[in-house]
């Protein structure tokens, strides 16, 4: 697998374009040499998963611009 492939070995596709996300703000979640130690990931999660995660103390829905 190269850095431009997903876990299935296929080409990365834009994940979020409105608003554009990712370190490069290009809609792709890929690593950048300018961003050492970070692990970017993009996924689609169900409301049920997000609620369960929050109940476990891992709130994935509240924006945290201070981090």
MIDOSE-1310 file (N, C-alpha, C; in nm, 2 decimals, decimal comma, always signed):
residues 67
xxxx	+0,08/-0,12/+0,00/+0,00/+0,00/+0,00/+0,09/+0,12/+0,00; +0,06/+0,22/-0,09/+0,13/+0,35/-0,09/+0,05/+0,45/-0,01; +0,10/+0,57/+0,01/+0,03/+0,67/+0,09/-0,09/+0,72/+0,01; -0,10/+0,70/-0,12/-0,21/+0,74/-0,20/-0,32/+0,64/-0,22
xxxx	-0,31/+0,53/-0,14/-0,41/+0,42/-0,15/-0,48/+0,41/-0,02; -0,61/+0,36/-0,03/-0,68/+0,33/+0,10/-0,65/+0,19/+0,15; -0,71/+0,15/+0,25/-0,68/+0,02/+0,31/-0,71/-0,10/+0,22; -0,79/-0,07/+0,12/-0,83/-0,18/+0,02/-0,73/-0,18/-0,10
xxxx	-0,63/-0,09/-0,09/-0,53/-0,08/-0,20/-0,58/-0,01/-0,33; -0,69/+0,06/-0,31/-0,74/+0,14/-0,43/-0,72/+0,29/-0,41; -0,73/+0,36/-0,51/-0,70/+0,50/-0,51/-0,78/+0,58/-0,41; -0,72/+0,67/-0,34/-0,79/+0,76/-0,25/-0,89/+0,85/-0,33
xxxx	-1,00/+0,88/-0,27/-1,10/+0,97/-0,33/-1,13/+1,08/-0,24; -1,17/+1,20/-0,29/-1,21/+1,31/-0,20/-1,31/+1,26/-0,10; -1,30/+1,31/+0,02/-1,40/+1,26/+0,13/-1,49/+1,37/+0,17; -1,44/+1,49/+0,18/-1,52/+1,60/+0,22/-1,48/+1,73/+0,14
xxxx	-1,58/+1,78/+0,07/-1,55/+1,89/-0,01/-1,63/+2,02/+0,02; -1,73/+2,00/+0,12/-1,81/+2,11/+0,15/-1,84/+2,11/+0,30; -1,75/+2,16/+0,39/-1,63/+2,23/+0,36/-1,52/+2,14/+0,33; -1,42/+2,19/+0,26/-1,30/+2,11/+0,23/-1,22/+2,08/+0,36
xxxx	-1,19/+1,95/+0,38/-1,12/+1,91/+0,50/-0,98/+1,85/+0,46; -0,92/+1,79/+0,56/-0,79/+1,74/+0,54/-0,68/+1,84/+0,56; -0,56/+1,80/+0,59/-0,45/+1,89/+0,62/-0,42/+1,99/+0,51; -0,43/+1,94/+0,39/-0,41/+2,03/+0,27/-0,54/+2,10/+0,23
xxxx	-0,65/+2,08/+0,30/-0,78/+2,14/+0,26/-0,81/+2,11/+0,11; -0,79/+1,99/+0,07/-0,82/+1,95/-0,06/-0,93/+1,84/-0,07; -0,99/+1,81/+0,05/-1,09/+1,70/+0,05/-1,04/+1,56/+0,07; -0,90/+1,55/+0,07/-0,84/+1,42/+0,08/-0,78/+1,41/+0,23
xxxx	-0,79/+1,29/+0,28/-0,73/+1,26/+0,41/-0,61/+1,18/+0,39; -0,50/+1,25/+0,37/-0,37/+1,19/+0,35/-0,26/+1,25/+0,43; -0,16/+1,18/+0,46/-0,05/+1,23/+0,55/+0,03/+1,33/+0,47; +0,09/+1,42/+0,54/+0,18/+1,52/+0,49/+0,31/+1,53/+0,56
xxxx	+0,42/+1,54/+0,50/+0,55/+1,56/+0,57/+0,55/+1,68/+0,66; +0,47/+1,78/+0,63/+0,46/+1,90/+0,71/+0,37/+1,88/+0,83; +0,31/+1,76/+0,85/+0,22/+1,73/+0,96/+0,27/+1,61/+1,03; +0,39/+1,61/+1,09/+0,44/+1,49/+1,15/+0,36/+1,44/+1,27
xxxx	+0,35/+1,31/+1,29/+0,28/+1,26/+1,41/+0,13/+1,26/+1,40; +0,07/+1,30/+1,30/-0,07/+1,31/+1,29/-0,12/+1,19/+1,21; -0,24/+1,14/+1,24/-0,30/+1,03/+1,16/-0,44/+1,08/+1,12; -0,45/+1,11/+0,99/-0,58/+1,15/+0,93/-0,66/+1,03/+0,89
xxxx	-0,79/+1,05/+0,91/-0,88/+0,94/+0,86/-1,01/+1,01/+0,83; -1,08/+0,96/+0,73/-1,21/+1,01/+0,69/-1,30/+0,88/+0,68; -1,41/+0,90/+0,74/-1,51/+0,78/+0,74/-1,65/+0,83/+0,75; -1,74/+0,75/+0,71/-1,88/+0,78/+0,73/-1,93/+0,69/+0,84
xxxx	-1,99/+0,76/+0,94/-2,04/+0,69/+1,06/-2,19/+0,71/+1,08; -2,25/+0,61/+1,14/-2,39/+0,62/+1,16/-2,42/+0,70/+1,29; -2,53/+0,75/+1,30/-2,57/+0,83/+1,42/-2,56/+0,74/+1,54; -2,60/+0,61/+1,53/-2,59/+0,51/+1,64/-2,45/+0,50/+1,69
xxxx	-2,35/+0,49/+1,59/-2,21/+0,48/+1,63/-2,17/+0,60/+1,71; -2,20/+0,72/+1,65/-2,16/+0,85/+1,72/-2,22/+0,86/+1,86; -2,34/+0,82/+1,87/-2,40/+0,83/+2,01/-2,33/+0,73/+2,10; -2,31/+0,61/+2,06/-2,24/+0,51/+2,14/-2,10/+0,56/+2,18
xxxx	-2,03/+0,62/+2,08/-1,90/+0,67/+2,11/-1,90/+0,78/+2,21; -2,00/+0,87/+2,20/-2,01/+0,98/+2,30/-2,04/+0,92/+2,44; -2,12/+0,82/+2,44/-2,16/+0,76/+2,57/-2,03/+0,69/+2,64; -1,94/+0,66/+2,56/-1,81/+0,60/+2,61/-1,71/+0,70/+2,64
xxxx	-1,74/+0,83/+2,62/-1,65/+0,94/+2,65/-1,57/+0,99/+2,53; -1,61/+0,95/+2,41/-1,53/+0,99/+2,29/-1,63/+1,06/+2,20; -1,65/+1,19/+2,23/-1,74/+1,27/+2,15/-1,68/+1,31/+2,02; -1,73/+1,26/+1,91/-1,67/+1,28/+1,78/-1,75/+1,39/+1,70
xxxx	-1,85/+1,45/+1,76/-1,94/+1,54/+1,69/-1,92/+1,68/+1,73; -1,86/+1,71/+1,85/-1,85/+1,85/+1,89/-1,72/+1,91/+1,83; -1,73/+2,02/+1,76/-1,61/+2,09/+1,70/-1,51/+2,13/+1,81; -1,39/+2,11/+1,79/-1,28/+2,14/+1,89/-1,17/+2,22/+1,82
xxx	-1,20/+2,35/+1,78/-1,10/+2,43/+1,71/-0,98/+2,46/+1,80; -1,00/+2,44/+1,93/-0,88/+2,48/+2,02/-0,78/+2,37/+2,02; -0,80/+2,26/+1,96/-0,70/+2,15/+1,96/-0,61/+2,16/+1,84
